[in-house]
Amino acid sequence: MFAEERQQLIVGLIATSGRASVTDLAERFSITTETVRRDLAALEVAGSVRRVHGGAVPPDRFSTTEESILERAIQRQPEKTRIAEAALALIPQGRSGSVLIDAGSTTEALAELLSARTAATAATTGAASHAGVELTVITHALPIAAKLSGEPGIALHLLGGKVRGLTQAAVGQSTVEAARRIRPDIAFIGTNGIHAAFGLSTPDPEEAAVKAAFVQSARRIVVLADSSKLDAETLVQFASLKDLDTLITDRKPSQGLADALADAGVEVVVA
């Protein structure tokens, strides 16, 4: 294979996966890691990729890059649906309890599935028999609240604060303080990056503060992250891997991240 052809394939892989490591690329193309690094250097000069520690990411993937919730909602939909289905299985049916659902496109997919399941249960058993068993759902995200508002069997609690337009979620000191006063059974957390050394991160400091409060408040932390978030670092860390109980994703993590998750005692579910 000519170097130019291989480099085009590398660009495609990075664009699809969101990241590629030097070792993975060396194995995939049966070349040395030195050759991979030369390829990545050439591609970075051409503006096709951006090199990071251990590999490369798309050229527009900087630590402060963040798409709107509307843009993210239409990306990687099959993967996010599978992750949301696996997360839904962790919420018992027919029992009371409390869950917190963080802002994000994958967590929003979970809310949509939870809404559908609750409506189907009410239709089957009857609203009257279902009314005595309520699941408390806490969120700071307007799209998630809209999906769950009025559903029989769900007691919805919306945390207030300044609404950030990009994510349509409440942020700020009042949101953080409200999060610190609750103790939900399980929190489903979204993230922009999950990295072996840096942990979980997001580009915005206010979003990070709210997420950190959620992580510290809940009894069990389940992170929902499609594979484009794996091995990624964004500007602000809000949790370490040791803070997590479960990661649900759509692809097996890289060896380095998998080892770090295992060392931290994190259960990994590949949906």
Secondary structure, DSSP 8 states (H G I E B T S, - for coil): --HHHHHHHHHHHHHHHS-EEHHHHHHHHT--HHHHHHHHHHHHHTTS-EEETTEEE-TT--TT----HHHHHTSSHHHHHHHHHHHHTTS-TT--EEEEE-SSHHHHHHHHHHHHHHHHHHHHH-HHHHTTS-EEEEESBHHHHHHHTT-TTEEEEE--SEEETTTTEEESHHHHHHHHT---SEEEEE-SEEETTTEEEES-HHHHHHHHHHHHH-SSEEEE--GGGBT---SEEEE-GGG-SEEEESS---HHHHHHHHHTT-EEEE-
